[in-house]
Amino acid sequence: MKSTFTILLLIHIVSGSIGLITGTINLIRKKGDKPHKKFGVFFLYGMLINGVSGLLMSIIHFNFFLFIVGVFSIYMVSTGQRYLSLKTILPTQKALKIDWILSAGMFLFGIGFIIYGVLLLLSSNNFGIVLLVFGFISISMVYQDFKNYQGRNSNKNFWLLVHIQRMMGSYIAAMTAFIVVNNTILPGIVAWLLPTVIVTPLIFKWSRKYKIQTK
């Protein structure tokens, strides 16, 4: 079991590094060209492998930090990629079972994060704030999914907007993991939420930039 955990840890570190590096490159350079797409492929698989390996490690030796990052990484990068295939949803296209499964699973995790966060706060543990933040973010993303799957979106290119939001959300998860693991200066709650505070304004900026309203 120890050797299995060591192998998973190595895979987790390498894949996370690939995701963080390629994500940073795509964050600062031109969007939508061929290099962007190539780096995006490395980011996609890096974050998927990172998320799965993190979940497996959190099961072998329970670690709530790895569990949260793993859940968010898998959900956001998977749905972010899936939305590129949902350009013509309704009336000519429907969300697939995998889309509903990903969203329903994230909804359950979101509810769990909120409940556990409240319990921690009631016991004077400030980490509950982190869980509440991520829990409500989860629920809001799932609500967005359900609206989009039913064709209830006023943005013609909703698929592109959600792709941007989810991929950057996955990048936030990678950056959060990097800072939390290597942090020796910042208070714990600050380390957890700092990437969200820094990157979220960029998500709003690019969402407004590329938004196309349906006539």
Long-range contacts (C-beta under 8 A, 24 or more apart in sequence): 1-60, 4-60, 5-57, 5-60, 5-61, 8-53, 8-56, 8-57, 8-60, 9-53, 9-57, 11-49, 11-53, 12-50, 12-53, 12-54, 12-57, 15-45, 15-46, 15-47, 15-49, 15-50, 15-53, 16-46, 16-47, 16-50, 16-174, 16-177, 16-178, 17-46, 18-42, 18-43, 18-46, 19-43, 19-46, 19-47, 19-50, 19-170, 19-171, 19-174, 20-171, 20-174, 20-175, 20-178, 22-46, 23-47, 23-167, 23-170, 23-171, 23-174, 24-171, 26-167, 27-168, 27-171, 27-202, 31-206, 40-167, 43-77, 43-167, 43-170, 43-171, 44-77, 44-81, 47-73, 47-77, 47-170, 47-173, 47-174, 48-73, 48-74, 48-77, 48-78, 50-174, 51-77, 54-177, 65-177, 65-180, 68-113, 68-131, 68-134, 69-173, 69-176, 69-177, 71-106, 71-109, 72-134, 72-138, 72-169, 72-170, 72-173, 73-170, 73-173, 73-174, 75-102, 75-105, 75-106, 75-109, 75-138, 75-141, 76-141, 76-166, 76-167, 76-169, 76-170, 76-173, 77-166, 77-167, 77-170, 78-102, 79-103, 79-141, 79-145, 79-162, 79-166, 80-162, 80-163, 80-165, 80-166, 80-167, 80-169, 80-170, 81-163, 83-148, 83-158, 83-159, 83-160, 83-162, 83-163, 83-166, 84-159, 84-163, 86-148, 86-159, 87-159, 89-148, 89-149, 89-151, 89-159, 90-150, 90-151, 91-151, 94-149, 95-148, 95-149, 99-145, 99-149, 100-149, 102-145, 103-142, 103-145, 103-146, 103-149, 104-142, 106-138, 106-141, 106-142, 107-138, 107-139, 107-142, 109-138, 110-134, 110-135, 110-136, 110-137, 110-138, 110-139, 110-142, 111-135, 111-139, 113-138, 114-139, 126-189, 127-188, 127-189, 129-189, 130-189, 130-192, 130-193, 133-193, 133-196, 141-166, 141-169, 153-214, 154-213, 154-214, 155-211, 155-212, 155-213, 155-214, 156-212, 156-213, 156-214, 157-210, 157-211, 157-212, 160-210, 161-207, 161-210, 161-211, 164-203, 164-206, 164-207, 164-210, 165-203, 165-207, 168-199, 168-202, 168-203, 168-206, 169-203, 171-199, 172-196, 172-199, 172-200, 175-199
